[in-house]
Amino acid sequence: MVYKILSIIRWPNLIMLAGIQSLIYFRLLDSQLTTLTLPVFFGLSLITILLAAGGYVINDFYDWEIDRINKPNRMVAKDLLTLNKVKLIYFFLIGIGALLSISIALELDLIKYVFIYPLSVAGLWLYSYKLKCTPVIGNLWVSLFCAGVVFIIILPDLILKHLVFIRVEIWYYISFAFLSTWYREVVKDIEDESGDSAIGCRTFVVRFGVRAGKIMALILSILLLAALFFWEITQENLLTRIALIIILLLTLLSLAFVLKAQVPLQYHRASNVIKLVMAIGTIILLLPK
């Protein structure tokens, strides 16, 4: 039972999420001066993890049919647990997150901003229920959430106008997370075009065609390359600059794969390169500043 629950909440992704937030907190915030004390940070990170886990669960709840087509080698939610149990797990995760969010809001004296949590829950539910198959908006929505994983760590200091505690690199990383996620989502939509089309999921690629999807991927990759370029030229550390140049080259490689690809397996290869880009972009946070 525990294994089944861990499978549908994508535990490796949650560990990665917690790792990214920890890097942001310890590397890009002044942890001695930021509004977030260490216990409050852990609480906020746990809320994000519960929210993301709930998002994965509700996404599997609505997507088990399409996942059978697009991911034939992976067990879908219905194979692991009954859909009623999936729903119970979802409400349990979201409920614990709600209690924690109220506690953190009270701790920071930001109770009037507690609406952010139910808004995020509603957004992830709406994405799984409807927006995922909506052209552009679906991809934009999930990209905003991925960027929001980083943004939420600096939000209390932004609200309280403690801007001096936030390093400029955070904004580069938020832009990177947003654009790289959107780029990969478009490539995944091209890869999954047949499965999405089969169940009537009208993504941008299904509605306007693979050619239009490649044009969208080209535009997003150019924006990502521009963001990486500006990030690179602002850095003084040689290792960071080298890492960013590697990411630039890998992004160009992924674009070449996308433009050349004809079958899902080739698009999957491009998607894996983008994953590598995202991983190295995160590793950069470990390098000396």
Secondary structure, DSSP 8 states (H G I E B T S, - for coil): -HHHHHHHTTHHHHHHHHHHHHHIIIIIB-TTTSS--HHHHHHHHHHHHHHHHHHHHHHHHHHHHHHHHH-TTS--HHHHS-HHHHHHHHHHHHHHHHHHHHHHHHHTT-GGGTTHHHHHHHHHHHHHHTGGGSTTHHHHHHHHHHHHHHHHHHHHHHHTT-GGGB-THHHHHHHHHHHHHHHHHHHHHHHTHHHHHHTT---HHHHH-HHHHHHHHHHHHHHHHHHHHHHHHT---HHHHHHHHHHHHHHHHHHHHHHH--SHHHHHHHHHHHHHHHHHHHHGGGS--
